[in-house]
Amino acid sequence: MSNIWKIIIVNIIIPIVIEEVIEKMRDREFIEKMRNRI
């Protein structure tokens, strides 16, 4: 059972974390672009 839970965690939690990191990276790029315009 423990192996199944590890697989579930890897398949669900890690992708969510990666998406959050990507969104933060995009937000930083957007903020930098806005600052450059101002």
mmCIF entry with sequence, helices, sheets and N, C-alpha, C, O atoms, coordinates in Angstrom:
data_MODEL
# 
_entry.id   MODEL 
# 
_entity.id                         1 
_entity.type                       polymer 
_entity.pdbx_number_of_molecules   1 
# 
_entity_poly.entity_id                      1 
_entity_poly.type                           'polypeptide(L)' 
_entity_poly.nstd_linkage                   no 
_entity_poly.nstd_monomer                   no 
_entity_poly.pdbx_seq_one_letter_code       MSNIWKIIIVNIIIPIVIEEVIEKMRDREFIEKMRNRI 
_entity_poly.pdbx_seq_one_letter_code_can   MSNIWKIIIVNIIIPIVIEEVIEKMRDREFIEKMRNRI 
_entity_poly.pdbx_strand_id                 A 
# 
loop_
_entity_poly_seq.entity_id 
_entity_poly_seq.num 
_entity_poly_seq.mon_id 
_entity_poly_seq.hetero 
1 1  MET n 
1 2  SER n 
1 3  ASN n 
1 4  ILE n 
1 5  TRP n 
1 6  LYS n 
1 7  ILE n 
1 8  ILE n 
1 9  ILE n 
1 10 VAL n 
1 11 ASN n 
1 12 ILE n 
1 13 ILE n 
1 14 ILE n 
1 15 PRO n 
1 16 ILE n 
1 17 VAL n 
1 18 ILE n 
1 19 GLU n 
1 20 GLU n 
1 21 VAL n 
1 22 ILE n 
1 23 GLU n 
1 24 LYS n 
1 25 MET n 
1 26 ARG n 
1 27 ASP n 
1 28 ARG n 
1 29 GLU n 
1 30 PHE n 
1 31 ILE n 
1 32 GLU n 
1 33 LYS n 
1 34 MET n 
1 35 ARG n 
1 36 ASN n 
1 37 ARG n 
1 38 ILE n 
# 
_struct_asym.id          A 
_struct_asym.entity_id   1 
# 
_struct_conf.conf_type_id            HELX_P 
_struct_conf.id                      HELX_P1 
_struct_conf.pdbx_PDB_helix_id       AA1 
_struct_conf.beg_label_comp_id       SER 
_struct_conf.beg_label_asym_id       A 
_struct_conf.beg_label_seq_id        2 
_struct_conf.pdbx_beg_PDB_ins_code   ? 
_struct_conf.end_label_comp_id       ARG 
_struct_conf.end_label_asym_id       A 
_struct_conf.end_label_seq_id        37 
_struct_conf.pdbx_end_PDB_ins_code   ? 
_struct_conf.beg_auth_comp_id        SER 
_struct_conf.beg_auth_asym_id        A 
_struct_conf.beg_auth_seq_id         2 
_struct_conf.end_auth_comp_id        ARG 
_struct_conf.end_auth_asym_id        A 
_struct_conf.end_auth_seq_id         37 
_struct_conf.pdbx_PDB_helix_class    1 
_struct_conf.details                 ? 
_struct_conf.pdbx_PDB_helix_length   36 
# 
_struct_conf_type.id          HELX_P 
_struct_conf_type.criteria    ? 
_struct_conf_type.reference   ? 
# 
loop_
_atom_site.group_PDB 
_atom_site.id 
_atom_site.type_symbol 
_atom_site.label_atom_id 
_atom_site.label_alt_id 
_atom_site.label_comp_id 
_atom_site.label_asym_id 
_atom_site.label_entity_id 
_atom_site.label_seq_id 
_atom_site.pdbx_PDB_ins_code 
_atom_site.Cartn_x 
_atom_site.Cartn_y 
_atom_site.Cartn_z 
_atom_site.occupancy 
_atom_site.B_iso_or_equiv 
_atom_site.pdbx_formal_charge 
_atom_site.auth_seq_id 
_atom_site.auth_comp_id 
_atom_site.auth_asym_id 
_atom_site.auth_atom_id 
_atom_site.pdbx_PDB_model_num 
ATOM 1   N N  . MET A 1 1  ? 0.825  -1.201 0.000   1.00 0.00 ? 1  MET A N  1 
ATOM 2   C CA . MET A 1 1  ? 0.000  0.000  0.000   1.00 0.00 ? 1  MET A CA 1 
ATOM 3   C C  . MET A 1 1  ? 0.861  1.254  0.000   1.00 0.00 ? 1  MET A C  1 
ATOM 4   O O  . MET A 1 1  ? 0.529  2.238  -0.660  1.00 0.00 ? 1  MET A O  1 
ATOM 5   N N  . SER A 1 2  ? 1.936  1.222  0.718   1.00 0.00 ? 2  SER A N  1 
ATOM 6   C CA . SER A 1 2  ? 2.770  2.429  0.825   1.00 0.00 ? 2  SER A CA 1 
ATOM 7   C C  . SER A 1 2  ? 3.318  2.827  -0.549  1.00 0.00 ? 2  SER A C  1 
ATOM 8   O O  . SER A 1 2  ? 3.441  4.015  -0.850  1.00 0.00 ? 2  SER A O  1 
ATOM 9   N N  . ASN A 1 3  ? 3.642  1.846  -1.370  1.00 0.00 ? 3  ASN A N  1 
ATOM 10  C CA . ASN A 1 3  ? 4.156  2.181  -2.711  1.00 0.00 ? 3  ASN A CA 1 
ATOM 11  C C  . ASN A 1 3  ? 3.086  2.902  -3.531  1.00 0.00 ? 3  ASN A C  1 
ATOM 12  O O  . ASN A 1 3  ? 3.388  3.842  -4.265  1.00 0.00 ? 3  ASN A O  1 
ATOM 13  N N  . ILE A 1 4  ? 1.848  2.459  -3.403  1.00 0.00 ? 4  ILE A N  1 
ATOM 14  C CA . ILE A 1 4  ? 0.757  3.110  -4.145  1.00 0.00 ? 4  ILE A CA 1 
ATOM 15  C C  . ILE A 1 4  ? 0.624  4.569  -3.694  1.00 0.00 ? 4  ILE A C  1 
ATOM 16  O O  . ILE A 1 4  ? 0.429  5.462  -4.518  1.00 0.00 ? 4  ILE A O  1 
ATOM 17  N N  . TRP A 1 5  ? 0.728  4.801  -2.396  1.00 0.00 ? 5  TRP A N  1 
ATOM 18  C CA . TRP A 1 5  ? 0.613  6.186  -1.904  1.00 0.00 ? 5  TRP A CA 1 
ATOM 19  C C  . TRP A 1 5  ? 1.762  7.036  -2.419  1.00 0.00 ? 5  TRP A C  1 
ATOM 20  O O  . TRP A 1 5  ? 1.576  8.206  -2.751  1.00 0.00 ? 5  TRP A O  1 
ATOM 21  N N  . LYS A 1 6  ? 2.953  6.443  -2.485  1.00 0.00 ? 6  LYS A N  1 
ATOM 22  C CA . LYS A 1 6  ? 4.097  7.215  -3.015  1.00 0.00 ? 6  LYS A CA 1 
ATOM 23  C C  . LYS A 1 6  ? 3.826  7.602  -4.462  1.00 0.00 ? 6  LYS A C  1 
ATOM 24  O O  . LYS A 1 6  ? 4.101  8.731  -4.869  1.00 0.00 ? 6  LYS A O  1 
ATOM 25  N N  . ILE A 1 7  ? 3.289  6.672  -5.236  1.00 0.00 ? 7  ILE A N  1 
ATOM 26  C CA . ILE A 1 7  ? 2.999  6.968  -6.647  1.00 0.00 ? 7  ILE A CA 1 
ATOM 27  C C  . ILE A 1 7  ? 1.949  8.076  -6.744  1.00 0.00 ? 7  ILE A C  1 
ATOM 28  O O  . ILE A 1 7  ? 2.069  8.989  -7.561  1.00 0.00 ? 7  ILE A O  1 
ATOM 29  N N  . ILE A 1 8  ? 0.923  7.983  -5.903  1.00 0.00 ? 8  ILE A N  1 
ATOM 30  C CA . ILE A 1 8  ? -0.131 9.012  -5.923  1.00 0.00 ? 8  ILE A CA 1 
ATOM 31  C C  . ILE A 1 8  ? 0.466  10.379 -5.589  1.00 0.00 ? 8  ILE A C  1 
ATOM 32  O O  . ILE A 1 8  ? 0.166  11.372 -6.252  1.00 0.00 ? 8  ILE A O  1 
ATOM 33  N N  . ILE A 1 9  ? 1.290  10.422 -4.584  1.00 0.00 ? 9  ILE A N  1 
ATOM 34  C CA . ILE A 1 9  ? 1.897  11.702 -4.188  1.00 0.00 ? 9  ILE A CA 1 
ATOM 35  C C  . ILE A 1 9  ? 2.747  12.255 -5.331  1.00 0.00 ? 9  ILE A C  1 
ATOM 36  O O  . ILE A 1 9  ? 2.677  13.441 -5.651  1.00 0.00 ? 9  ILE A O  1 
ATOM 37  N N  . VAL A 1 10 ? 3.539  11.393 -5.933  1.00 0.00 ? 10 VAL A N  1 
ATOM 38  C CA . VAL A 1 10 ? 4.431  11.859 -7.014  1.00 0.00 ? 10 VAL A CA 1 
ATOM 39  C C  . VAL A 1 10 ? 3.610  12.344 -8.207  1.00 0.00 ? 10 VAL A C  1 
ATOM 40  O O  . VAL A 1 10 ? 3.964  13.337 -8.843  1.00 0.00 ? 10 VAL A O  1 
ATOM 41  N N  . ASN A 1 11 ? 2.519  11.650 -8.510  1.00 0.00 ? 11 ASN A N  1 
ATOM 42  C CA . ASN A 1 11 ? 1.738  11.993 -9.710  1.00 0.00 ? 11 ASN A CA 1 
ATOM 43  C C  . ASN A 1 11 ? 0.835  13.198 -9.498  1.00 0.00 ? 11 ASN A C  1 
ATOM 44  O O  . ASN A 1 11 ? 0.469  13.863 -10.467 1.00 0.00 ? 11 ASN A O  1 
ATOM 45  N N  . ILE A 1 12 ? 0.468  13.495 -8.260  1.00 0.00 ? 12 ILE A N  1 
ATOM 46  C CA . ILE A 1 12 ? -0.496 14.578 -8.022  1.00 0.00 ? 12 ILE A CA 1 
ATOM 47  C C  . ILE A 1 12 ? 0.190  15.806 -7.418  1.00 0.00 ? 12 ILE A C  1 
ATOM 48  O O  . ILE A 1 12 ? 0.004  16.921 -7.905  1.00 0.00 ? 12 ILE A O  1 
ATOM 49  N N  . ILE A 1 13 ? 0.968  15.610 -6.378  1.00 0.00 ? 13 ILE A N  1 
ATOM 50  C CA . ILE A 1 13 ? 1.522  16.762 -5.652  1.00 0.00 ? 13 ILE A CA 1 
ATOM 51  C C  . ILE A 1 13 ? 2.651  17.419 -6.441  1.00 0.00 ? 13 ILE A C  1 
ATOM 52  O O  . ILE A 1 13 ? 2.697  18.645 -6.545  1.00 0.00 ? 13 ILE A O  1 
ATOM 53  N N  . ILE A 1 14 ? 3.543  16.637 -6.986  1.00 0.00 ? 14 ILE A N  1 
ATOM 54  C CA . ILE A 1 14 ? 4.698  17.224 -7.690  1.00 0.00 ? 14 ILE A CA 1 
ATOM 55  C C  . ILE A 1 14 ? 4.251  18.068 -8.886  1.00 0.00 ? 14 ILE A C  1 
ATOM 56  O O  . ILE A 1 14 ? 4.751  19.182 -9.043  1.00 0.00 ? 14 ILE A O  1 
ATOM 57  N N  . PRO A 1 15 ? 3.343  17.599 -9.728  1.00 0.00 ? 15 PRO A N  1 
ATOM 58  C CA . PRO A 1 15 ? 2.890  18.449 -10.841 1.00 0.00 ? 15 PRO A CA 1 
ATOM 59  C C  . PRO A 1 15 ? 2.263  19.756 -10.348 1.00 0.00 ? 15 PRO A C  1 
ATOM 60  O O  . PRO A 1 15 ? 2.448  20.802 -10.972 1.00 0.00 ? 15 PRO A O  1 
ATOM 61  N N  . ILE A 1 16 ? 1.531  19.707 -9.247  1.00 0.00 ? 16 ILE A N  1 
ATOM 62  C CA . ILE A 1 16 ? 0.920  20.934 -8.709  1.00 0.00 ? 16 ILE A CA 1 
ATOM 63  C C  . ILE A 1 16 ? 2.024  21.903 -8.277  1.00 0.00 ? 16 ILE A C  1 
ATOM 64  O O  . ILE A 1 16 ? 1.947  23.100 -8.554  1.00 0.00 ? 16 ILE A O  1 
ATOM 65  N N  . VAL A 1 17 ? 3.035  21.388 -7.610  1.00 0.00 ? 17 VAL A N  1 
ATOM 66  C CA . VAL A 1 17 ? 4.141  22.247 -7.163  1.00 0.00 ? 17 VAL A CA 1 
ATOM 67  C C  . VAL A 1 17 ? 4.842  22.847 -8.379  1.00 0.00 ? 17 VAL A C  1 
ATOM 68  O O  . VAL A 1 17 ? 5.160  24.037 -8.387  1.00 0.00 ? 17 VAL A O  1 
ATOM 69  N N  . ILE A 1 18 ? 5.082  22.040 -9.396  1.00 0.00 ? 18 ILE A N  1 
ATOM 70  C CA . ILE A 1 18 ? 5.769  22.532 -10.600 1.00 0.00 ? 18 ILE A CA 1 
ATOM 71  C C  . ILE A 1 18 ? 4.936  23.638 -11.247 1.00 0.00 ? 18 ILE A C  1 
ATOM 72  O O  . ILE A 1 18 ? 5.485  24.656 -11.670 1.00 0.00 ? 18 ILE A O  1 
ATOM 73  N N  . GLU A 1 19 ? 3.614  23.450 -11.330 1.00 0.00 ? 19 GLU A N  1 
ATOM 74  C CA . GLU A 1 19 ? 2.769  24.483 -11.941 1.00 0.00 ? 19 GLU A CA 1 
ATOM 75  C C  . GLU A 1 19 ? 2.854  25.777 -11.144 1.00 0.00 ? 19 GLU A C  1 
ATOM 76  O O  . GLU A 1 19 ? 2.919  26.860 -11.726 1.00 0.00 ? 19 GLU A O  1 
ATOM 77  N N  . GLU A 1 20 ? 2.853  25.675 -9.824  1.00 0.00 ? 20 GLU A N  1 
ATOM 78  C CA . GLU A 1 20 ? 2.935  26.890 -8.997  1.00 0.00 ? 20 GLU A CA 1 
ATOM 79  C C  . GLU A 1 20 ? 4.254  27.608 -9.248  1.00 0.00 ? 20 GLU A C  1 
ATOM 80  O O  . GLU A 1 20 ? 4.292  28.835 -9.346  1.00 0.00 ? 20 GLU A O  1 
ATOM 81  N N  . VAL A 1 21 ? 5.337  26.838 -9.351  1.00 0.00 ? 21 VAL A N  1 
ATOM 82  C CA . VAL A 1 21 ? 6.648  27.461 -9.592  1.00 0.00 ? 21 VAL A CA 1 
ATOM 83  C C  . VAL A 1 21 ? 6.640  28.158 -10.953 1.00 0.00 ? 21 VAL A C  1 
ATOM 84  O O  . VAL A 1 21 ? 7.148  29.272 -11.082 1.00 0.00 ? 21 VAL A O  1 
ATOM 85  N N  . ILE A 1 22 ? 6.072  27.512 -11.961 1.00 0.00 ? 22 ILE A N  1 
ATOM 86  C CA . ILE A 1 22 ? 6.036  28.107 -13.307 1.00 0.00 ? 22 ILE A CA 1 
ATOM 87  C C  . ILE A 1 22 ? 5.214  29.395 -13.274 1.00 0.00 ? 22 ILE A C  1 
ATOM 88  O O  . ILE A 1 22 ? 5.600  30.393 -13.883 1.00 0.00 ? 22 ILE A O  1 
ATOM 89  N N  . GLU A 1 23 ? 4.083  29.377 -12.565 1.00 0.00 ? 23 GLU A N  1 
ATOM 90  C CA . GLU A 1 23 ? 3.263  30.588 -12.491 1.00 0.00 ? 23 GLU A CA 1 
ATOM 91  C C  . GLU A 1 23 ? 4.037  31.715 -11.815 1.00 0.00 ? 23 GLU A C  1 
ATOM 92  O O  . GLU A 1 23 ? 3.971  32.862 -12.256 1.00 0.00 ? 23 GLU A O  1 
ATOM 93  N N  . LYS A 1 24 ? 4.767  31.398 -10.754 1.00 0.00 ? 24 LYS A N  1 
ATOM 94  C CA . LYS A 1 24 ? 5.543  32.430 -10.068 1.00 0.00 ? 24 LYS A CA 1 
ATOM 95  C C  . LYS A 1 24 ? 6.604  32.993 -11.010 1.00 0.00 ? 24 LYS A C  1 
ATOM 96  O O  . LYS A 1 24 ? 6.832  34.203 -11.041 1.00 0.00 ? 24 LYS A O  1 
ATOM 97  N N  . MET A 1 25 ? 7.246  32.124 -11.771 1.00 0.00 ? 25 MET A N  1 
ATOM 98  C CA . MET A 1 25 ? 8.261  32.596 -12.720 1.00 0.00 ? 25 MET A CA 1 
ATOM 99  C C  . MET A 1 25 ? 7.615  33.548 -13.732 1.00 0.00 ? 25 MET A C  1 
ATOM 100 O O  . MET A 1 25 ? 8.173  34.600 -14.044 1.00 0.00 ? 25 MET A O  1 
ATOM 101 N N  . ARG A 1 26 ? 6.443  33.175 -14.239 1.00 0.00 ? 26 ARG A N  1 
ATOM 102 C CA . ARG A 1 26 ? 5.758  34.024 -15.223 1.00 0.00 ? 26 ARG A CA 1 
ATOM 103 C C  . ARG A 1 26 ? 5.377  35.350 -14.586 1.00 0.00 ? 26 ARG A C  1 
ATOM 104 O O  . ARG A 1 26 ? 5.526  36.406 -15.201 1.00 0.00 ? 26 ARG A O  1 
ATOM 105 N N  . ASP A 1 27 ? 4.884  35.297 -13.345 1.00 0.00 ? 27 ASP A N  1 
ATOM 106 C CA . ASP A 1 27 ? 4.495  36.532 -12.654 1.00 0.00 ? 27 ASP A CA 1 
ATOM 107 C C  . ASP A 1 27 ? 5.711  37.446 -12.520 1.00 0.00 ? 27 ASP A C  1 
ATOM 108 O O  . ASP A 1 27 ? 5.599  38.657 -12.715 1.00 0.00 ? 27 ASP A O  1 
ATOM 109 N N  . ARG A 1 28 ? 6.862  36.882 -12.192 1.00 0.00 ? 28 ARG A N  1 
ATOM 110 C CA . ARG A 1 28 ? 8.064  37.712 -12.034 1.00 0.00 ? 28 ARG A CA 1 
ATOM 111 C C  . ARG A 1 28 ? 8.426  38.346 -13.367 1.00 0.00 ? 28 ARG A C  1 
ATOM 112 O O  . ARG A 1 28 ? 8.785  39.523 -13.415 1.00 0.00 ? 28 ARG A O  1 
ATOM 113 N N  . GLU A 1 29 ? 8.338  37.585 -14.446 1.00 0.00 ? 29 GLU A N  1 
ATOM 114 C CA . GLU A 1 29 ? 8.665  38.147 -15.760 1.00 0.00 ? 29 GLU A CA 1 
ATOM 115 C C  . GLU A 1 29 ? 7.695  39.273 -16.098 1.00 0.00 ? 29 GLU A C  1 
ATOM 116 O O  . GLU A 1 29 ? 8.097  40.313 -16.619 1.00 0.00 ? 29 GLU A O  1 
ATOM 117 N N  . PHE A 1 30 ? 6.416  39.060 -15.799 1.00 0.00 ? 30 PHE A N  1 
ATOM 118 C CA . PHE A 1 30 ? 5.405  40.079 -16.087 1.00 0.00 ? 30 PHE A CA 1 
ATOM 119 C C  . PHE A 1 30 ? 5.685  41.347 -15.289 1.00 0.00 ? 30 PHE A C  1 
ATOM 120 O O  . PHE A 1 30 ? 5.628  42.454 -15.824 1.00 0.00 ? 30 PHE A O  1 
ATOM 121 N N  . ILE A 1 31 ? 5.988  41.176 -14.007 1.00 0.00 ? 31 ILE A N  1 
ATOM 122 C CA . ILE A 1 31 ? 6.276  42.338 -13.152 1.00 0.00 ? 31 ILE A CA 1 
ATOM 123 C C  . ILE A 1 31 ? 7.499  43.089 -13.692 1.00 0.00 ? 31 ILE A C  1 
ATOM 124 O O  . ILE A 1 31 ? 7.499  44.319 -13.742 1.00 0.00 ? 31 ILE A O  1 
ATOM 125 N N  . GLU A 1 32 ? 8.527  42.358 -14.092 1.00 0.00 ? 32 GLU A N  1 
ATOM 126 C CA . GLU A 1 32 ? 9.726  43.018 -14.623 1.00 0.00 ? 32 GLU A CA 1 
ATOM 127 C C  . GLU A 1 32 ? 9.390  43.801 -15.893 1.00 0.00 ? 32 GLU A C  1 
ATOM 128 O O  . GLU A 1 32 ? 9.881  44.913 -16.085 1.00 0.00 ? 32 GLU A O  1 
ATOM 129 N N  . LYS A 1 33 ? 8.555  43.224 -16.758 1.00 0.00 ? 33 LYS A N  1 
ATOM 130 C CA . LYS A 1 33 ? 8.188  43.923 -17.995 1.00 0.00 ? 33 LYS A CA 1 
ATOM 131 C C  . LYS A 1 33 ? 7.415  45.199 -17.661 1.00 0.00 ? 33 LYS A C  1 
ATOM 132 O O  . LYS A 1 33 ? 7.660  46.249 -18.255 1.00 0.00 ? 33 LYS A O  1 
ATOM 133 N N  . MET A 1 34 ? 6.485  45.107 -16.713 1.00 0.00 ? 34 MET A N  1 
ATOM 134 C CA . MET A 1 34 ? 5.711  46.291 -16.346 1.00 0.00 ? 34 MET A CA 1 
ATOM 135 C C  . MET A 1 34 ? 6.636  47.366 -15.770 1.00 0.00 ? 34 MET A C  1 
ATOM 136 O O  . MET A 1 34 ? 6.479  48.547 -16.079 1.00 0.00 ? 34 MET A O  1 
ATOM 137 N N  . ARG A 1 35 ? 7.578  46.972 -14.954 1.00 0.00 ? 35 ARG A N  1 
ATOM 138 C CA . ARG A 1 35 ? 8.505  47.951 -14.365 1.00 0.00 ? 35 ARG A CA 1 
ATOM 139 C C  . ARG A 1 35 ? 9.315  48.622 -15.466 1.00 0.00 ? 35 ARG A C  1 
ATOM 140 O O  . ARG A 1 35 ? 9.567  49.826 -15.413 1.00 0.00 ? 35 ARG A O  1 
ATOM 141 N N  . ASN A 1 36 ? 9.722  47.843 -16.460 1.00 0.00 ? 36 ASN A N  1 
ATOM 142 C CA . ASN A 1 36 ? 10.515 48.414 -17.550 1.00 0.00 ? 36 ASN A CA 1 
ATOM 143 C C  . ASN A 1 36 ? 9.675  49.433 -18.332 1.00 0.00 ? 36 ASN A C  1 
ATOM 144 O O  . ASN A 1 36 ? 10.206 50.451 -18.778 1.00 0.00 ? 36 ASN A O  1 
ATOM 145 N N  . ARG A 1 37 ? 8.393  49.177 -18.502 1.00 0.00 ? 37 ARG A N  1 
ATOM 146 C CA . ARG A 1 37 ? 7.532  50.113 -19.224 1.00 0.00 ? 37 ARG A CA 1 
ATOM 147 C C  . ARG A 1 37 ? 7.392  51.397 -18.435 1.00 0.00 ? 37 ARG A C  1 
ATOM 148 O O  . ARG A 1 37 ? 7.394  52.488 -19.005 1.00 0.00 ? 37 ARG A O  1 
ATOM 149 N N  . ILE A 1 38 ? 7.268  51.270 -17.120 1.00 0.00 ? 38 ILE A N  1 
ATOM 150 C CA . ILE A 1 38 ? 7.108  52.473 -16.287 1.00 0.00 ? 38 ILE A CA 1 
ATOM 151 C C  . ILE A 1 38 ? 8.465  53.174 -16.203 1.00 0.00 ? 38 ILE A C  1 
ATOM 152 O O  . ILE A 1 38 ? 8.584  54.213 -15.554 1.00 0.00 ? 38 ILE A O  1 
# 
